[in-house]
Amino acid sequence: MSGMPLKLFALAASADLGTAVAAALKVELAAHEERDFEDGEHKARPLADVAEADVYVLHSLHGGPRDSANDKLCRLLFFIGAVKDAGAARVTAVAPYLAYARKDRRTKPNDPLTTRYVAGMFESVGTDCVVTLDVHNPAAFENAFRCRTVALTATPLFVDHLKSVMAGERLSVISPDAGGMKRAEALREALEAATGRPVGKGLAEKHRSAGVVSGDLFVGDVAGTTALIIDDLISTGGTLLRAARAARAAGAGRVMALVTHGLFMPGSAAVLTDPALDGLVVTDAVPPFRLGDLAASAKLVVLPAAPLLAEAIRRLHAHESLTGLMVA
């Protein structure tokens, strides 16, 4: 175990998730203060002693329900700076959903590389390590930062859930686009190891230009299986429904979706009501607050991310291997 004391903070907008992570770690959340001012500015400071401590600051950087992604990012950066100034030996940002991680390459002339700019912000306030969960492009995430990065995967959470509800079913794993094939293959291999049975695979082709998604090619043998569509996030749900309908057309008996981050932007409620999809599993790294009453839908299962995040923090503090928790 590290000789440094472990201190875990959770900023106010992530208090519920932080409380759950602290409980899983069997530690108390460290005390801090957040104040808002009339002109829209704010400040946050640690109230606990962080001198020579191993500090973890948890804040999921999705927009809403009260603060924007920009507000949350700014609060996290300022708080890390304050903790570092107060003498912390090491500060790790735990951002299960990392804002701006999807903008990692130029798709139009003079496009910004926002992921790299955000990385520079974290480094400028003295962040020693950034932990996130199922970032959109793990390679781009790692390459953007000069400090240590940890790209966790929700695959262990999904596998544990599937073992409890799908015993004996023939399974296949589908990537909704070419960019997600590595994620889909990791889940497929983990399911084969957990069940001792072969698991099929499939790919639904997708092309996006100027916000318009097209493409209807489906490759894979999913006939008679329960098809599992795996993705890092759901925004409007269009990509997910295209893949679900393609799997149905290819003969899948049931279609389930496994998505780490449920952003559920306007229009996405149709995913839960569409007959092509039998169920949707998400984590609470982004709570489904935008769904309103549909959040209680029998089709929706919300898995707690706290056990995974707590185990990652425990291993980081103890300088243990993160094998099995990270994107391979």
N, C-alpha and C positions, 0 to 999 in steps of 0.2 A: 504494500500500500504506500502511496505517495506520502512523503513526510510533510507536505503542505496540507493545511486544512482545506476541506472542500466547502465552497460557498455557492449555493444555488439561488439565483434571483430569477423572478418572472415578472416582467412588466405588466401593468394593469390589464391591458387588452388580452393578455394570454394567461391571466391568473388561474383560470380553471385547469388548463393544461399543465401549468406549472405546479399547481397543488397536487395533481395526479402523479406527476413525475417525482415530486418530493416524497410522496407517500411510497412509491415504488422503490425509491432509493433509501427509504427509512431515515430521511433527514428533514429538518425544518427549513422552509423557505427563509432566506435571509431577508431582513427588513430593509425597506428602501422607501423613499418619498418621491412622489410625482406631483407637481403643481402646474396648473394651467393659468395663464395670464389673460387679461381682457383683450389684448391685441392678438391673441392666437399663438403667442410664444409659450414655451413650457420649459420646465427644468426637472431633472430627476437626479437623485443622489443616493448612494448607499448609506444606510444608517448603521449597518453592521460593520465591524472592523474587517477590512479586507487586506490589510498589510501582510505581505508574503503569503497570500492565500492562492489557491487554485480555484478561480472563479468561473462559473458557468452562468451566462445570461440567456434566458429562454424568451423568445418572442417570435411568433409566427407572423410573417410579413404579408399576409393577404389583406386586401382592402375590406373595410367594414367589420362589424355593423356600425361602429361609431367613428373610427379613425380610418383615413385612407392608407394605402400602402406607403405613400410618401411620409405621412405622419409617423407611421410605425417605424419605418426605416430611420428617420431622423431621431426619434426617441431612443432607438437601440444604439445608434452610433454615439450620441451624446452621452448615454449612460455608460457605455464601454469606456469612453474617454475619461469620464469621472472616476470610474473604478480603477483604471490604470493610473490616473493621477494620484489616487489614494494609496498607491503602493502595492497593488495586486501583483503577484509574481507571474501569473499566467491568466489570460482571459480568453475564454472560448465562447463565441456566439453560437447559440443553438437556435437556428431559424428553420423549423420544419418545412415551412413554405417560404422560399426565398424570392422576394420581389425582383422583377426584371431579369430573371434567369432565362426566360424564353428568347430574349433578344441578344443572341450570342454570335450572330453573323450578319453580314450585309446582304440583304436581298434586293435592295434598290440603291441607286447611286447616292453616295454621301450619307448612307444610313449610319446611325450611331451604333457602337458596340457597347450597349448599356451594361451588359454583364461585367465587362472589364472595368467600366467606370465605377460601378458599385464595389467591385473588388478593391479598387484604389481607395475608396472611402473607408472601407473596413480597415485596411492597412494603415491609413493615415492616423487613425485614433488608437493604434497600438494593438489591434486584435491579433492574438497568437494563433487562433484556429477557428475555422468556420465549419459548423456541422449543419447539414440539411438533409431532407428526406425526399428521395426520388426526384432529384433535380431534373429538369427537362433534358439537358444534354450533359451527362457526367464528364465527358472529356473536355468540353468547353468550359465547364465550371472549374475543373482542376487547372486548366491552362490559364484561366483569367487571374488566379490568385498566386501571389508569391508566398503567402503564409500557408500553414498546413490546412488542408481541406479534408472533410470526411463526408462522403456521399453515401448516406444510409439507404437501404432499400426496405420497402414494406413487404417484400416477398415472404419473410418468416411469418408475418401476421396473417397473410392470405393463406399460406399453406396450412397453418394451424386451424384456421377457420374452415377451410375446405375439407380437411380430414374429419372434422366433427359433423359435417352436414352432407357429405357426398361419398360416404363409404360404399365401395363396390361399383360406383358408376364409371362408365367409360368416359374419359376426359380428352379434350383437345384444348390447346392454347392458341389464341389468335392475336396477332399484332394488327392494330388498325391502320398502320402505315409502315413503310420501310424503315423509318427512323426508330421504331420501337421494337425491332426484331431481336436485339440483344436482350432487352428487358423480358420479352416473351420467352426467349429460349432459357433464360435463367429460371423463370417460374416453371417452365416445362420440366427442366432437369431436376428442380427441387421436388416437384410433385412425383416424378418417377422414383426418386430416392425415398420419398416418404411413404409411397403406396406400394412400391415393388412391382408396379405394372407399367406397361408402355403408355405414353401420353402422346396423342397426335398433335399436329401443328397446322397453322394456316396463316395466310397473309391477305389482308384486304388492301388493295392499292388505293392511294389517295394522292391527289395533286392539289396544292393550294396556290392561288395567285390572286393578289389584290383582295384577299379575304374571302374569295370564292373557292369552295372545295368541289373537285370533280374527280371522276375515275370510278369504274365499277368492276375492275378485275379482281377476282378472288382465286387464290391458289391454296390448295390443301385438301386433305381428306378428313372431313369432320362429320360425315354421314353417320347418324345414329349415336353420336356422342353428345355429352354436355359440353358445349363450347364456352370457353372462358376467354373473354376479351380483356386484355391487360393494357392499362395506360397510366401515365403519370398524373393526368388531370382531366377533368371534364369542365368545359367552359359553357358553351351553348348546347353541347351534346350532339351536334351534327355528325361529327366523325364517328362517334360511338354508335349512333343509330345506323349509319351506312354499313358499318362492319357487322352489326347484329342482323340486319336484313340480308346481307350477303351470306352470312353463316346459315341463316334459315333456308335461303334458296339453295345452299349446297347440301342440305339434308340434316343439319344439326337438330337433335331432338329437343334440347333446351339451350338457351343462351343466357349466360351470366356475364356481368361486367365487374372487373376488379380495378378500382381507380383510387390512387393514393389521395389526391387532392380534389375534393368536390367544390369547385368554385360556384357552380350552378347559377350562371348568368341568365338574364331574361331569355325565355324560350326553352330552357333546359328541363323544365318540369315535364315537358312532353316525353322525355326519356322514360320517366317512371310510369307513364300511362300507355306507352306504345306496346302493342302485343308482341312485337319482335323480341322484346327483352323480358326475361322471366325474373331477373333480380339484379340489383346493383349493390356492390359492397364498396364502401369508402372508409377512410380513416377520419378521426376527429382532429387531425392536424389543421384542417380548415373545417370548423363546425358548419353543418348545413343550414345556416340561419336564413339563407335566401329562399329556401323552399317553403317556408311558412308551415301551413297545416300538412303539406305533402311530406314534410320531414318524418312524419309518423307513418308513412306508407309501408304496407306489408312487404313491398318490393325492396325497400331500402334497409341495409344493415350497416351500422356505423361501428367500426372497430376502434378500440382505444389505442392510440399511438404511444401512450406514456410508458408501457413496459419496455418497448424497443428503445425509446429515447433514454430512459433511465439506465438501461444496460449499457448503452453506448457511453454515457457519462461515467458510469462506474468503471468501465474498462479504460477509458481515457485517463481517469484520475489514478488508476492503479498501474498505468503503463502496460496494459495487457493488449493482446491482439484483438482486432476488430473483425477477424475472419467470421463470415457467416452473417454479419450485419451490414456490410458494405456492398455496393455495386462492384461486381468482379471486374 
